[in-house]
Amino acid sequence: MNYKKLGNSNLNISTISMGTMTWGEQNTLEEAFEQMDYAYDQGVNIFDSAELYPVPPSAETQGETSRILGQWVKSRKIRDKVIIADKIVGRSGMNWFRPEGIETRLDKKQIEFALDRTLKNLEMDYVDIYQLHWPDRPINVFGGLEYEHTDSGDAISIEETLTALDELVKQGKIRHIGLSNETAWGTSEFLKVASEKKFSKIISIQNPYNLLNRSFEVGLSEISIREQVGLLAYSPLASGVLTGKYFDGKLPKGSRMDLFGHRYPRYKTLNAEAAAKKYHAVASKHGLNPCQMAIKFCEIQKFVSSVIIGQTTMEQLKTNIGSISLNLSKEVIKDINEVQIIYSNPCP
């Protein structure tokens, strides 16, 4: 396994992180345990969960992913050997997340409630990284490059959110703070407020990054490197589109697109498949597995601290983790970038 220091923290994390959102929905506890055992044996030491999981979210299954993860860590007696990253939902209409039936917000009361419930589900005293799954202010965070300004007039301020998080760091319930699905402006504001108020610094940002969506490279990559805010890159295979299993109208039974395809419009754009086929051609030309090439491309970027892989089968997991042994030559990178010029970020 390869390792990198995460942001300006003292966390030395594996460059492959384990995504968990299928556990409790597409995967059973037994399957999740098998996946975690294998990943841990291969050197993976960071596991990313969320209050939202499993996906798709529902009141009936909410928190099951955290419970499965917590049971595994406890049974293996390895809490001090793994890094647990969790996330609180941002502003949404999913009001069943809170006992009062109110809209989810990133204020002090809700942050404290969400974290305490997560710690109970995990059967842990602290999480290593607590991330804001998406912002409180109304912005487009799950697809598209356009910014349409909407001033709701009631957004929870970044200072209020950070004040609550910093108190939880001081209490020992959180070791570090991270962002997710955040913009360049938002990231800069969090860094500025943390510096001015002497709060705990943001160490990570979890945003999409893959061959069909390299938009992080514009603006955010410089912030990531200069401010030491490591990218935890999610969707490295573009929700499976880069695997090729959906080419030419195919829809494998039991796949994410088969079960929940309506939830993933980001990767159903006009040029998504055409671009993915071009990347497959690059992989074939150089004798590479296209999935491993896609993951490795993400891993080697200077601003990427770790790539969050997702899997429902052991075969997928072994292939994804196997990407660490690849070496992408200058010729491979050149060919990848040529495709990017033709099909520039078809799925932002």
C-alpha positions in Angstrom: 0.0 0.0 0.0 1.0 3.6 -0.5 0.6 6.3 2.1 0.4 10.1 2.2 0.1 12.6 5.0 -3.4 14.1 5.1 -3.3 17.9 4.8 -1.4 19.5 7.6 -2.4 16.8 10.1 -0.3 14.0 11.5 -2.5 11.4 9.9 -0.6 9.0 7.6 -3.4 7.6 5.4 -3.5 4.9 2.8 -3.9 6.3 -0.7 -6.8 4.0 -1.1 -9.7 4.7 1.2 -12.7 2.3 1.7 -16.1 3.7 0.8 -18.9 2.2 2.8 -22.2 3.5 1.4 -23.5 0.1 0.2 -23.3 -1.6 3.6 -26.7 -2.2 5.0 -28.4 -1.8 1.5 -26.6 -3.6 -1.3 -24.2 -5.5 1.0 -24.9 -7.5 4.2 -22.9 -7.3 7.4 -21.1 -10.5 6.5 -20.1 -9.2 3.1 -19.0 -5.9 4.6 -16.8 -7.7 7.1 -15.2 -9.7 4.3 -14.5 -6.6 2.4 -13.0 -4.7 5.3 -10.9 -7.7 6.4 -9.4 -7.9 2.9 -8.9 -4.1 2.6 -7.2 -3.9 6.0 -4.9 -6.8 5.2 -3.9 -5.0 2.0 -2.9 -1.9 4.1 -6.1 0.2 3.8 -6.3 2.2 7.0 -9.0 4.8 6.3 -12.8 4.1 6.2 -15.2 6.7 5.1 -18.8 6.7 6.3 -21.6 9.2 6.7 -24.8 10.0 8.6 -26.6 9.6 5.3 -25.5 6.0 4.6 -26.5 3.5 3.4 -27.5 4.9 0.0 -30.2 5.5 -1.0 -31.0 7.1 2.3 -34.1 6.1 4.2 -35.5 6.4 7.7 -35.5 2.6 8.0 -31.8 2.0 7.2 -30.3 5.3 8.4 -27.1 4.6 10.5 -26.8 1.0 9.5 -23.5 1.5 7.7 -22.0 3.1 10.8 -23.2 0.3 13.0 -21.7 -2.3 10.6 -18.4 -0.4 10.5 -18.3 0.0 14.3 -19.0 -3.7 14.9 -16.1 -4.7 12.7 -13.6 -2.3 14.3 -14.7 -3.4 17.7 -14.5 -7.1 16.9 -11.1 -6.8 15.4 -9.8 -4.6 18.3 -8.1 -2.2 15.9 -9.6 1.2 16.8 -6.1 2.8 17.2 -4.9 1.4 13.9 -7.7 2.7 11.6 -8.8 6.2 10.7 -12.6 6.8 10.7 -14.0 9.6 8.6 -17.6 10.5 9.0 -19.9 13.1 7.6 -23.0 15.1 8.8 -25.6 15.9 6.2 -25.9 19.4 4.9 -29.1 21.5 4.4 -31.8 19.3 2.9 -35.4 18.5 2.9 -34.8 15.1 4.5 -36.3 16.1 7.8 -36.5 12.6 9.2 -32.8 12.9 10.1 -33.8 14.9 13.2 -36.2 13.9 16.0 -37.9 17.2 15.8 -38.7 16.6 12.1 -36.9 19.8 11.2 -34.8 20.6 8.2 -31.2 19.5 8.5 -28.8 22.4 9.1 -25.2 22.9 10.1 -25.9 24.7 13.4 -24.5 23.8 16.9 -27.5 21.8 18.1 -27.7 19.6 15.0 -24.0 19.1 14.7 -23.9 17.9 18.3 -26.9 15.6 17.9 -25.6 14.1 14.7 -22.1 13.4 16.0 -23.4 11.9 19.3 -25.7 9.6 17.4 -22.9 8.6 15.0 -20.5 7.9 17.8 -23.2 5.7 19.4 -23.8 3.8 16.1 -20.0 3.4 15.7 -19.6 2.4 19.4 -16.6 4.8 19.5 -15.6 7.8 21.6 -14.3 9.9 18.7 -14.0 10.1 14.9 -10.7 11.0 13.3 -12.2 13.3 10.6 -15.7 14.8 10.8 -16.8 16.3 7.5 -19.6 18.5 6.3 -21.2 16.3 3.7 -22.4 19.4 1.7 -22.8 23.1 2.6 -25.6 24.8 4.5 -25.8 27.6 1.9 -27.9 26.8 -1.2 -25.6 25.9 -4.0 -25.4 23.3 -6.8 -23.2 20.6 -5.3 -24.1 17.3 -7.2 -23.6 18.1 -10.8 -22.8 21.0 -13.1 -20.2 23.8 -13.2 -22.6 26.7 -13.2 -22.9 28.9 -10.1 -26.4 30.4 -9.7 -26.4 32.8 -6.8 -29.3 32.3 -4.3 -29.4 34.3 -1.1 -31.7 32.5 1.2 -31.0 35.0 3.9 -30.9 32.3 6.6 -27.8 30.2 5.9 -25.9 29.1 9.0 -22.7 31.1 9.0 -19.4 29.4 8.5 -18.3 30.9 11.8 -21.2 29.3 13.7 -20.5 25.9 12.1 -16.8 26.1 12.8 -17.4 27.3 16.4 -19.5 24.2 17.1 -17.0 21.9 15.4 -14.0 23.4 17.2 -15.7 22.9 20.6 -16.1 19.2 19.7 -12.5 19.0 18.8 -11.6 20.4 22.2 -13.9 17.9 23.8 -12.0 15.1 22.1 -15.0 13.8 20.1 -13.4 14.9 16.8 -9.7 14.8 15.9 -9.9 16.8 12.7 -12.4 18.7 10.5 -13.0 18.2 6.8 -15.3 19.5 4.1 -17.1 17.7 1.3 -18.8 18.8 -2.0 -17.4 22.3 -1.4 -16.5 25.0 -3.7 -13.2 27.0 -4.0 -14.9 30.1 -2.4 -16.4 27.9 0.4 -13.1 26.2 1.1 -11.2 29.5 1.2 -13.8 31.0 3.7 -13.5 28.0 6.0 -9.8 28.4 6.0 -10.0 32.1 6.6 -12.4 32.0 9.5 -10.5 29.1 11.1 -7.3 31.2 10.9 -8.9 34.4 12.2 -10.7 32.7 15.1 -7.8 30.3 15.8 -10.1 27.3 15.3 -8.9 23.9 14.2 -7.8 24.0 10.6 -9.6 22.2 7.8 -7.4 19.3 6.8 -9.4 17.6 4.0 -12.0 18.0 1.3 -14.0 15.2 -0.2 -15.1 16.0 -3.7 -15.7 14.0 -6.9 -12.6 13.5 -9.1 -12.3 11.1 -12.0 -11.5 10.9 -15.7 -15.0 12.2 -16.6 -14.9 15.0 -14.0 -11.6 16.8 -13.5 -13.2 20.0 -12.5 -11.3 19.9 -9.1 -8.2 20.8 -11.0 -9.6 24.3 -11.8 -9.2 26.5 -8.7 -9.5 23.9 -5.9 -6.3 22.0 -6.7 -4.2 25.1 -6.0 -6.0 25.7 -2.7 -5.5 22.1 -1.8 -1.8 22.2 -2.4 -1.0 25.6 -1.0 -3.2 25.4 2.1 -2.5 21.7 2.7 -6.1 20.5 2.4 -5.9 17.0 1.0 -8.5 15.8 -1.5 -10.3 12.6 -0.6 -11.4 11.8 -4.1 -14.8 10.1 -4.4 -16.4 8.4 -7.5 -13.0 7.6 -9.1 -14.9 5.2 -11.5 -17.7 7.7 -12.1 -20.4 5.6 -10.4 -19.3 2.6 -12.5 -19.5 4.3 -15.9 -15.7 4.1 -16.4 -15.8 0.3 -15.8 -17.6 -0.2 -19.1 -20.3 -2.3 -17.7 -23.0 0.1 -18.8 -21.7 0.6 -22.4 -24.2 0.3 -25.2 -27.3 0.3 -23.0 -26.2 -2.6 -20.8 -27.7 -2.6 -17.3 -26.3 -5.4 -15.2 -28.9 -6.8 -12.8 -28.3 -5.7 -9.2 -25.9 -2.9 -10.3 -26.2 0.6 -8.8 -27.6 2.0 -12.0 -30.1 -0.9 -12.3 -31.3 -0.4 -8.7 -31.0 3.4 -8.3 -30.2 4.8 -11.7 -32.5 7.8 -11.2 -30.1 9.0 -8.5 -27.1 9.4 -10.8 -27.9 11.8 -13.6 -24.3 13.3 -13.2 -22.9 10.4 -15.2 -25.6 10.2 -17.9 -24.6 13.2 -19.9 -24.3 13.4 -23.7 -20.6 12.6 -24.0 -20.1 10.4 -20.9 -20.1 7.1 -22.6 -18.1 8.3 -25.6 -15.4 9.7 -23.3 -15.4 6.5 -21.2 -14.9 4.4 -24.4 -11.9 6.6 -25.4 -10.4 5.9 -22.0 -10.9 2.2 -22.4 -9.1 2.4 -25.7 -6.2 4.1 -24.0 -6.1 1.3 -21.4 -6.2 -1.3 -24.1 -3.4 0.3 -26.1 -1.1 0.2 -23.1 -2.2 -3.2 -21.7 -3.9 -1.8 -18.6 -7.0 -2.6 -16.7 -9.3 0.4 -17.4 -10.6 0.5 -13.8 -7.1 0.4 -12.3 -5.8 3.0 -14.8 -8.7 5.4 -13.8 -8.0 4.9 -10.1 -4.3 5.2 -10.4 -4.6 8.5 -12.4 -6.4 10.0 -9.4 -4.0 8.6 -6.8 -0.9 10.1 -8.4 -2.2 13.7 -8.4 -0.3 16.0 -6.0 -3.5 17.3 -4.5 -5.0 13.9 -3.9 -4.4 12.4 -0.5 -6.5 9.3 -1.0 -9.0 7.8 -3.5 -12.2 6.5 -2.0 -13.2 3.3 -3.7 -16.6 1.7 -3.7 -17.5 -1.9 -4.2 -20.3 -4.5 -3.9 -18.2 -7.6 -4.7 -14.9 -8.9 -3.7 -13.8 -9.1 -7.3 -14.4 -5.4 -7.6 -12.6 -4.7 -4.4 -9.5 -6.7 -5.4 -9.3 -5.0 -8.8 -9.6 -1.5 -7.3 -7.0 -2.1 -4.6 -4.7 -3.7 -7.1 -4.4 -0.3 -8.8 -1.7 0.7 -6.3 0.8 -1.5 -8.2 0.4 0.3 -11.5 2.9 2.7 -13.0 1.4 5.1 -15.5 4.0 6.1 -18.1 4.3 9.5 -19.6 2.8 8.1 -22.7 -0.3 6.9 -20.8 -0.7 10.3 -19.2 -0.3 12.0 -22.6 -3.0 9.8 -24.1 -5.4 10.4 -21.1 -4.9 14.1 -21.4 -5.6 14.0 -25.2 -9.0 12.5 -24.4 -9.6 15.2 -21.9 -9.0 17.8 -24.5 -11.7 16.2 -26.8 -14.2 15.5 -24.0 -13.4 18.1 -21.3 -15.2 17.2 -18.1 -18.4 15.7 -19.6 -19.8 14.9 -16.1 -19.0 17.8 -13.8 
